[in-house]
Amino acid sequence: MGRHFEVRAAAMQKTANQKAKIYSRYSKEILVAAKNGDPNPDMNQTLKKAIERAKANNVPADVIKRAIDKAKSSADENYSSARYEGFGSGGGSTIIIDCLTDNPNRTIANLRACFNKSHAKLGVGGSVSFGYEHLGVIVIQYDDEEAMMDCLIEKEIDLKEIEIEEGYMTITVEPTQLDDAKEAIEALIPDVKFEVLEDKMVPNETVSLEGEDLDLFKRLVTLLDDVDDVQNVYHNVDNLN
């Protein structure tokens, strides 16, 4: 496939704002998993996996505990997932936004404001996502490709691709096998640190923007990142950073 996953950006850009966004994202996922099932992770596999992914993405234990405690209480938060798709101002740029929201009307109003301020356009469901592939993505510091391939194949993981860039290995698998791949890697590398461990929508083709189109797309992504309901943003622009 030879796709570029912006490995260094994903692995190294961990500012305070980005950390806060990551904490909020996983806190919501844990809250939803706990409210939709047993708040005990030993009795709730969805919750257990959400906690494991949160820990792998360096979410502190107290943030995880607060989310579970909130689910146990009489808190009114009831979140539903929603996906929105749209187009940048030019150059064939597309974007997918995944949200967890307790107020869909507020969410869509906030998203429309972001798109309007960036001269972008919201599309209908399926207008963009057909050009993306749903993949499980893992990034670690490791460079033995042969050992990793042998490990994953032995565990019957449907391996899509392995890429190595500047000491970072990006592994892509079927999203349903992301947690199985994590366990296999932990067996191979007991002290492994996951820089990225999540399922993503990865574009089949990317575009490069220039001038005003690039500036407007950057504005769109920045504005979306400030919307509390936004969990993940995926796009096909390869020169955004």
BAVEX-205847 format. One line per field, with one value per atom (N, C-alpha, C): residue in one letter; atom name; x, y, z. Coordinates in pm, whole numbers, plus 50000, padded with zeros to 5 digits. Layout:
N
res: A:...
atom: CA:...
c1: X:...
c2: Y:...
c3: Z:...
This chain:
241
res: M:M:M:G:G:G:R:R:R:H:H:H:F:F:F:E:E:E:V:V:V:R:R:R:A:A:A:A:A:A:A:A:A:M:M:M:Q:Q:Q:K:K:K:T:T:T:A:A:A:N:N:N:Q:Q:Q:K:K:K:A:A:A:K:K:K:I:I:I:Y:Y:Y:S:S:S:R:R:R:Y:Y:Y:S:S:S:K:K:K:E:E:E:I:I:I:L:L:L:V:V:V:A:A:A:A:A:A:K:K:K:N:N:N:G:G:G:D:D:D:P:P:P:N:N:N:P:P:P:D:D:D:M:M:M:N:N:N:Q:Q:Q:T:T:T:L:L:L:K:K:K:K:K:K:A:A:A:I:I:I:E:E:E:R:R:R:A:A:A:K:K:K:A:A:A:N:N:N:N:N:N:V:V:V:P:P:P:A:A:A:D:D:D:V:V:V:I:I:I:K:K:K:R:R:R:A:A:A:I:I:I:D:D:D:K:K:K:A:A:A:K:K:K:S:S:S:S:S:S:A:A:A:D:D:D:E:E:E:N:N:N:Y:Y:Y:S:S:S:S:S:S:A:A:A:R:R:R:Y:Y:Y:E:E:E:G:G:G:F:F:F:G:G:G:S:S:S:G:G:G:G:G:G:G:G:G:S:S:S:T:T:T:I:I:I:I:I:I:I:I:I:D:D:D:C:C:C:L:L:L:T:T:T:D:D:D:N:N:N:P:P:P:N:N:N:R:R:R:T:T:T:I:I:I:A:A:A:N:N:N:L:L:L:R:R:R:A:A:A:C:C:C:F:F:F:N:N:N:K:K:K:S:S:S:H:H:H:A:A:A:K:K:K:L:L:L:G:G:G:V:V:V:G:G:G:G:G:G:S:S:S:V:V:V:S:S:S:F:F:F:G:G:G:Y:Y:Y:E:E:E:H:H:H:L:L:L:G:G:G:V:V:V:I:I:I:V:V:V:I:I:I:Q:Q:Q:Y:Y:Y:D:D:D:D:D:D:E:E:E:E:E:E:A:A:A:M:M:M:M:M:M:D:D:D:C:C:C:L:L:L:I:I:I:E:E:E:K:K:K:E:E:E:I:I:I:D:D:D:L:L:L:K:K:K:E:E:E:I:I:I:E:E:E:I:I:I:E:E:E:E:E:E:G:G:G:Y:Y:Y:M:M:M:T:T:T:I:I:I:T:T:T:V:V:V:E:E:E:P:P:P:T:T:T:Q:Q:Q:L:L:L:D:D:D:D:D:D:A:A:A:K:K:K:E:E:E:A:A:A:I:I:I:E:E:E:A:A:A:L:L:L:I:I:I:P:P:P:D:D:D:V:V:V:K:K:K:F:F:F:E:E:E:V:V:V:L:L:L:E:E:E:D:D:D:K:K:K:M:M:M:V:V:V:P:P:P:N:N:N:E:E:E:T:T:T:V:V:V:S:S:S:L:L:L:E:E:E:G:G:G:E:E:E:D:D:D:L:L:L:D:D:D:L:L:L:F:F:F:K:K:K:R:R:R:L:L:L:V:V:V:T:T:T:L:L:L:L:L:L:D:D:D:D:D:D:V:V:V:D:D:D:D:D:D:V:V:V:Q:Q:Q:N:N:N:V:V:V:Y:Y:Y:H:H:H:N:N:N:V:V:V:D:D:D:N:N:N:L:L:L:N:N:N
atom: N:CA:C:N:CA:C:N:CA:C:N:CA:C:N:CA:C:N:CA:C:N:CA:C:N:CA:C:N:CA:C:N:CA:C:N:CA:C:N:CA:C:N:CA:C:N:CA:C:N:CA:C:N:CA:C:N:CA:C:N:CA:C:N:CA:C:N:CA:C:N:CA:C:N:CA:C:N:CA:C:N:CA:C:N:CA:C:N:CA:C:N:CA:C:N:CA:C:N:CA:C:N:CA:C:N:CA:C:N:CA:C:N:CA:C:N:CA:C:N:CA:C:N:CA:C:N:CA:C:N:CA:C:N:CA:C:N:CA:C:N:CA:C:N:CA:C:N:CA:C:N:CA:C:N:CA:C:N:CA:C:N:CA:C:N:CA:C:N:CA:C:N:CA:C:N:CA:C:N:CA:C:N:CA:C:N:CA:C:N:CA:C:N:CA:C:N:CA:C:N:CA:C:N:CA:C:N:CA:C:N:CA:C:N:CA:C:N:CA:C:N:CA:C:N:CA:C:N:CA:C:N:CA:C:N:CA:C:N:CA:C:N:CA:C:N:CA:C:N:CA:C:N:CA:C:N:CA:C:N:CA:C:N:CA:C:N:CA:C:N:CA:C:N:CA:C:N:CA:C:N:CA:C:N:CA:C:N:CA:C:N:CA:C:N:CA:C:N:CA:C:N:CA:C:N:CA:C:N:CA:C:N:CA:C:N:CA:C:N:CA:C:N:CA:C:N:CA:C:N:CA:C:N:CA:C:N:CA:C:N:CA:C:N:CA:C:N:CA:C:N:CA:C:N:CA:C:N:CA:C:N:CA:C:N:CA:C:N:CA:C:N:CA:C:N:CA:C:N:CA:C:N:CA:C:N:CA:C:N:CA:C:N:CA:C:N:CA:C:N:CA:C:N:CA:C:N:CA:C:N:CA:C:N:CA:C:N:CA:C:N:CA:C:N:CA:C:N:CA:C:N:CA:C:N:CA:C:N:CA:C:N:CA:C:N:CA:C:N:CA:C:N:CA:C:N:CA:C:N:CA:C:N:CA:C:N:CA:C:N:CA:C:N:CA:C:N:CA:C:N:CA:C:N:CA:C:N:CA:C:N:CA:C:N:CA:C:N:CA:C:N:CA:C:N:CA:C:N:CA:C:N:CA:C:N:CA:C:N:CA:C:N:CA:C:N:CA:C:N:CA:C:N:CA:C:N:CA:C:N:CA:C:N:CA:C:N:CA:C:N:CA:C:N:CA:C:N:CA:C:N:CA:C:N:CA:C:N:CA:C:N:CA:C:N:CA:C:N:CA:C:N:CA:C:N:CA:C:N:CA:C:N:CA:C:N:CA:C:N:CA:C:N:CA:C:N:CA:C:N:CA:C:N:CA:C:N:CA:C:N:CA:C:N:CA:C:N:CA:C:N:CA:C:N:CA:C:N:CA:C:N:CA:C:N:CA:C:N:CA:C:N:CA:C:N:CA:C:N:CA:C:N:CA:C:N:CA:C:N:CA:C:N:CA:C:N:CA:C:N:CA:C:N:CA:C:N:CA:C:N:CA:C:N:CA:C:N:CA:C:N:CA:C:N:CA:C:N:CA:C:N:CA:C:N:CA:C:N:CA:C:N:CA:C:N:CA:C:N:CA:C:N:CA:C:N:CA:C:N:CA:C:N:CA:C:N:CA:C:N:CA:C:N:CA:C:N:CA:C:N:CA:C:N:CA:C:N:CA:C:N:CA:C:N:CA:C:N:CA:C:N:CA:C:N:CA:C:N:CA:C:N:CA:C:N:CA:C:N:CA:C:N:CA:C:N:CA:C:N:CA:C:N:CA:C:N:CA:C:N:CA:C:N:CA:C:N:CA:C:N:CA:C:N:CA:C:N:CA:C:N:CA:C
c1: 50082:50000:50086:50192:50286:50227:50130:50069:50157:50145:50219:50127:50163:50074:50115:50209:50256:50299:50387:50427:50487:50580:50646:50548:50457:50357:50271:50229:50144:50220:50348:50425:50486:50518:50598:50521:50417:50348:50248:50295:50211:50209:50147:50135:50028:50020:49921:49780:49753:49619:49587:49684:49661:49637:49713:49693:49553:49510:49376:49269:49290:49194:49191:49310:49318:49250:49275:49213:49062:49012:48867:48807:48877:48827:48811:48917:48910:48820:48811:48721:48577:48540:48404:48382:48483:48468:48450:48526:48516:48380:48336:48206:48094:48097:47993:47996:48115:48127:48078:48109:48067:47917:47859:47715:47633:47691:47618:47634:47709:47729:47767:47835:47880:47999:48000:48114:48240:48231:48347:48412:48536:48599:48618:48624:48637:48510:48398:48270:48223:48304:48264:48384:48387:48502:48519:48409:48418:48486:48446:48508:48655:48683:48821:48911:48865:48947:48962:48857:48866:48970:48972:49070:49211:49227:49360:49412:49326:49369:49399:49320:49347:49485:49513:49644:49757:49735:49839:49864:49765:49780:49809:49860:49913:49808:49685:49582:49602:49612:49639:49529:49569:49475:49361:49389:49283:49177:49216:49119:49028:49088:49011:48914:48963:48880:48762:48787:48679:48569:48609:48510:48423:48486:48410:48321:48373:48293:48172:48191:48081:47973:48016:47920:47842:47908:47841:47741:47765:47677:47549:47472:47347:47368:47490:47520:47430:47388:47290:47353:47486:47549:47515:47455:47428:47474:47586:47646:47609:47592:47572:47679:47716:47819:47756:47831:47783:47904:47889:47996:47949:48035:48006:48118:48083:48180:48170:48282:48278:48396:48398:48497:48564:48696:48769:48736:48799:48764:48814:48910:48959:49062:49105:49214:49179:49049:49009:49024:49033:49049:48918:48925:48807:48837:48732:48749:48635:48667:48569:48582:48469:48469:48382:48441:48366:48340:48217:48178:48112:48122:48039:47966:47833:47759:47638:47605:47482:47378:47411:47319:47350:47293:47324:47299:47196:47167:47281:47334:47448:47570:47591:47709:47707:47597:47591:47600:47544:47555:47701:47773:47914:47997:47967:48041:48014:47889:47856:47931:47944:48017:48163:48224:48364:48379:48287:48293:48271:48175:48147:48265:48332:48446:48567:48564:48678:48644:48531:48486:48479:48446:48433:48285:48257:48117:48094:47993:47950:47883:47911:47847:47750:47687:47595:47674:47613:47679:47721:47846:47897:47958:47947:47999:48151:48213:48359:48417:48350:48409:48437:48374:48403:48548:48613:48752:48852:48805:48890:48879:48981:48979:48988:48907:48907:49018:49117:49232:49266:49324:49385:49529:49571:49705:49780:49900:49987:50120:50171:50304:50387:50505:50598:50739:50831:50973:51031:51054:51101:51138:51241:51284:51311:51273:51294:51167:51160:51039:51013:51119:51101:51045:51099:51051:50905:50869:50730:50637:50676:50591:50571:50679:50668:50575:50587:50505:50356:50323:50182:50122:50199:50150:50125:50216:50200:50070:50033:49909:49787:49805:49696:49633:49719:49674:49673:49565:49555:49636:49765:49858:49841:49818:49804:49938:50015:50141:50226:50356:50451:50538:50549:50636:50731:50855:50953:51007:51003:51052:51120:51249:51327:51310:51317:51311:51171:51069:50930:50869:50803:50735:50584:50523:50379:50323:50233:50174:50025:49977:49834:49772:49658:49589:49440:49365:49219:49178:49089:49053:48996:48930:48874:48983:49106:49216:49317:49279:49373:49417:49323:49358:49437:49405:49484:49627:49642:49776:49853:49784:49848:49902:49823:49867:49987:49985:50096:50224:50212:50330:50385:50295:50339:50413:50373:50443:50582:50592:50721:50813:50755:50832:50767:50805:50735:50729:50829:50830:50791:50717:50682:50600:50622:50542:50470:50338:50260:50248:50303:50289:50150:50101:49965:49905:49782:49709:49561:49515:49376:49333:49201:49151:49126:49161:49157:49088:49040:48997:49113:49171:49291:49255:49292:49254:49326:49255:49316:49412:49382:49469:49476:49592:49609:49628:49609:49630:49719:49785:49864:49793:49781:49717:49822:49786:49877:49798:49871:49815:49694:49591:49471:49399:49398:49331:49394:49526:49595:49565:49569:49541:49399:49303:49165:49145:49214:49199:49261:49375:49435:49339:49273:49177:49064:49015:48906:48946:49062:49107:49126:49182:49204:49071:48975:48843:48773:48781:48718:48780:48910:48979:48932:48876:48828:48684:48618:48479:48483:48423:48430:48375:48272:48208:48291:48390:48470:48568:48562:48652:48772:48745:48852:48826:48935:48928:49024:48973:49055:49045:49154:49151:49253:49251:49340:49446:49473:49572:49708:49807:49933:50039:50008:50108:50051:49969:49904:50000:50098:50190:50309
c2: 49880:50000:50126:50126:50237:50368:50365:50490:50557:50690:50767:50799:50755:50772:50887:50972:51083:51030:50931:50861:50954:51037:51122:51221:51272:51364:51294:51172:51098:51061:51029:50979:51089:51202:51300:51426:51463:51588:51566:51578:51554:51678:51783:51906:51890:51988:51984:51977:52055:52054:51920:51860:51730:51623:51631:51536:51550:51674:51697:51639:51654:51601:51448:51387:51241:51193:51262:51223:51231:51339:51358:51249:51218:51118:50982:50936:50804:50803:50915:50924:50902:50962:50944:50799:50741:50603:50508:50531:50446:50467:50591:50622:50551:50559:50496:50344:50286:50140:50095:50173:50136:50152:50257:50280:50180:50130:50037:49891:49870:49734:49739:49637:49632:49726:49811:49900:49829:49697:49617:49566:49609:49566:49416:49345:49200:49134:49207:49155:49221:49312:49392:49404:49319:49316:49446:49511:49639:49744:49748:49841:49805:49677:49633:49676:49659:49698:49849:49923:50070:50117:50054:50089:50055:49940:49900:49996:50039:50134:50270:50309:50436:50432:50323:50309:50309:50241:50237:50374:50462:50599:50697:50642:50722:50805:50756:50823:50785:50883:50853:50769:50694:50605:50682:50803:50878:50926:50953:50991:50872:50755:50632:50605:50619:50593:50690:50818:50917:50884:50837:50803:50685:50586:50470:50510:50592:50638:50719:50799:50878:50787:50679:50583:50513:50489:50422:50512:50643:50738:50759:50853:50883:50992:51007:51111:51096:51210:51209:51191:51196:51189:51058:51073:50958:50996:50940:50978:50879:50932:50849:50886:50788:50813:50865:50948:51004:51032:51006:51033:51137:51234:51338:51341:51375:51375:51506:51548:51674:51694:51813:51845:51978:51983:52107:52205:52322:52428:52400:52309:52282:52171:52132:52037:51894:51861:51722:51679:51774:51740:51693:51588:51533:51513:51500:51488:51407:51329:51251:51288:51313:51352:51255:51187:51099:51172:51166:51237:51143:51179:51124:51242:51239:51357:51322:51413:51401:51501:51571:51669:51683:51599:51603:51738:51809:51940:52039:52036:52122:52083:51953:51905:51948:51926:51961:52112:52189:52335:52379:52318:52352:52311:52195:52150:52240:52278:52367:52499:52550:52675:52659:52546:52519:52514:52446:52433:52568:52644:52775:52870:52869:52958:52917:52794:52743:52726:52779:52769:52622:52536:52393:52356:52232:52191:52054:52045:51916:51834:51704:51616:51522:51439:51339:51214:51126:51004:50920:50876:50794:50872:51006:51086:51091:51061:51067:50932:50863:50744:50631:50631:50526:50531:50646:50662:50634:50576:50546:50398:50349:50211:50212:50129:50118:50021:50069:49988:50004:49899:49910:49952:50058:50113:50110:50057:50050:50114:50200:50259:50235:50177:50152:50183:50197:50209:50068:50024:49887:49879:49801:49801:49661:49556:49421:49375:49403:49374:49224:49146:49002:48938:48979:48925:48962:49084:49128:49051:49032:48958:48815:48751:48613:48604:48703:48705:48716:48810:48835:48723:48671:48560:48436:48412:48297:48307:48429:48450:48467:48442:48448:48586:48689:48827:48859:48918:48957:49086:49069:49181:49247:49378:49453:49506:49564:49625:49659:49660:49710:49815:49932:50038:50080:50109:50157:50291:50390:50523:50582:50609:50672:50600:50468:50389:50358:50414:50388:50288:50188:50088:50113:50122:50135:50003:49944:49815:49837:49789:49801:49662:49647:49518:49542:49434:49447:49510:49608:49675:49581:49475:49379:49299:49303:49228:49320:49443:49538:49494:49449:49408:49277:49188:49064:49096:49191:49231:49293:49373:49434:49327:49225:49118:49042:49018:48948:49030:49160:49247:49255:49258:49260:49132:49021:48894:48897:48960:48970:49072:49185:49295:49330:49264:49282:49427:49508:49646:49746:49701:49788:49908:50022:50142:50173:50179:50207:50358:50406:50548:50575:50480:50487:50347:50338:50211:50244:50245:50282:50240:50236:50211:50344:50351:50475:50455:50563:50567:50624:50542:50579:50601:50716:50743:50652:50610:50530:50612:50739:50832:50963:51029:51157:51269:51392:51511:51609:51695:51805:51936:52021:52151:52262:52374:52489:52616:52719:52852:52859:52929:52953:52823:52728:52600:52530:52531:52469:52544:52677:52757:52732:52725:52703:52563:52464:52329:52319:52384:52388:52453:52559:52626:52531:52456:52361:52258:52198:52095:52155:52275:52341:52370:52421:52452:52325:52220:52094:52038:52055:52003:52071:52191:52265:52231:52149:52108:51988:52005:51901:51766:51769:51644:51565:51627:51560:51464:51339:51236:51214:51203:51176:51252:51296:51362:51290:51248:51182:51263:51273:51349:51291:51341:51289:51389:51490:51591:51549:51532:51474:51578:51708:51811:51911:51861:51951:52002:51918:51958:52035
c3: 50000:50000:50000:50078:50077:50124:50212:50259:50362:50369:50467:50584:50704:50820:50910:50864:50948:51083:51079:51199:51302:51259:51357:51419:51340:51394:51498:51468:51561:51687:51672:51785:51871:51811:51882:51922:51849:51880:51993:52115:52231:52319:52268:52344:52451:52539:52646:52590:52485:52426:52364:52298:52237:52343:52453:52562:52619:52638:52694:52601:52470:52374:52380:52390:52400:52527:52639:52765:52755:52696:52682:52593:52484:52391:52459:52526:52587:52710:52780:52894:52849:52736:52683:52639:52572:52525:52642:52749:52868:52936:52945:53005:52930:52797:52716:52733:52730:52744:52881:52985:53121:53140:53080:53096:53015:52904:52820:52863:52971:53020:53167:53212:53350:53369:53475:53498:53546:53565:53602:53473:53442:53315:53304:53418:53412:53359:53367:53321:53192:53139:53023:52929:52826:52736:52659:52623:52552:52640:52766:52861:52883:52897:52920:52806:52683:52568:52559:52594:52594:52694:52811:52915:52869:52807:52759:52654:52564:52462:52524:52622:52690:52757:52826:52891:52790:52676:52572:52513:52520:52471:52584:52695:52807:52879:52883:52961:53108:53200:53341:53406:53506:53576:53641:53691:53758:53659:53533:53431:53399:53389:53364:53479:53602:53720:53727:53697:53703:53602:53483:53381:53427:53487:53537:53653:53744:53857:53810:53706:53652:53595:53530:53474:53585:53697:53810:53879:53872:53940:53859:53902:53831:53728:53680:53581:53459:53405:53297:53158:53150:53019:52947:52831:52745:52604:52563:52436:52326:52207:52089:51987:51905:51805:51677:51607:51480:51391:51263:51168:51067:51039:50941:50839:50716:50607:50531:50472:50401:50308:50246:50144:50177:50154:50172:50060:50066:49971:49829:49813:49678:49678:49559:49547:49576:49583:49608:49753:49846:49987:50047:50130:50197:50345:50423:50567:50627:50729:50805:50951:51016:51157:51234:51332:51422:51552:51599:51721:51820:51948:52054:52115:52110:52150:52236:52326:52404:52354:52244:52187:52037:51952:51809:51743:51788:51727:51754:51875:51908:51825:51813:51740:51595:51526:51384:51365:51458:51448:51461:51555:51574:51453:51395:51278:51158:51140:51028:51039:51162:51182:51141:51177:51139:50987:50920:50775:50708:50757:50697:50710:50825:50847:50764:50711:50634:50486:50442:50304:50258:50351:50323:50321:50284:50267:50330:50414:50468:50359:50358:50261:50330:50252:50307:50344:50423:50463:50343:50341:50232:50118:50121:50010:50009:50122:50134:50176:50267:50330:50232:50116:50017:49971:49986:49946:50056:50166:50281:50314:50385:50433:50585:50648:50794:50834:50911:50947:51095:51153:51284:51266:51335:51318:51451:51447:51565:51528:51615:51595:51720:51700:51810:51762:51858:51825:51815:51693:51669:51522:51488:51348:51293:51365:51316:51245:51116:51039:51030:51012:50997:51123:51239:51367:51389:51354:51372:51280:51155:51062:51110:51153:51202:51322:51412:51534:51499:51413:51381:51297:51204:51122:51207:51302:51391:51471:51508:51585:51494:51364:51267:51258:51269:51251:51102:51055:50914:50894:50869:50856:50719:50719:50595:50546:50638:50597:50719:50698:50797:50728:50789:50739:50851:50816:50914:50867:50956:50924:51048:51033:51141:51273:51269:51392:51441:51378:51416:51318:51372:51291:51295:51178:51166:51114:51189:51157:51131:51019:50991:50980:51046:51053:51036:51027:51030:51164:51163:51289:51395:51351:51447:51518:51465:51524:51594:51614:51674:51813:51894:52030:52030:51938:51927:51885:51793:51750:51865:51946:52063:52157:52184:52273:52215:52084:52020:52028:52009:52014:52156:52255:52395:52432:52371:52396:52333:52217:52148:52215:52258:52317:52451:52560:52689:52738:52709:52760:52652:52552:52439:52485:52419:52441:52310:52316:52197:52177:52068:52035:51978:51900:51845:51853:51899:51903:51885:51763:51738:51599:51580:51447:51378:51251:51176:51042:50987:50848:50769:50682:50608:50461:50404:50265:50167:50064:49959:49874:49859:49786:49863:49856:49923:49822:49869:49785:49859:49785:49842:49808:49907:49886:49889:49830:49827:49856:49898:49910:50001:49952:50033:50065:49971:49998:50119:50126:50239:50368:50362:50483:50534:50443:50483:50540:50483:50536:50675:50695:50828:50928:50885:50972:51008:50910:50935:51040:51024:51118:51257:51265:51394:51463:51388:51445:51492:51414:51453:51580:51593:51711:51839:51826:51943:51979:51898:51926:52022:52138:52241:52194:52111:52069:51969:51908:51806:51871:51829:51880:51788:51660:51563:51435:51372:51242:51148:51033:50931:50803:50729:50604:50506:50385:50281:50236:50317:50283:50341:50254:50301:50337:50323:50358:50456:50550:50645:50750:50791:50898:50843
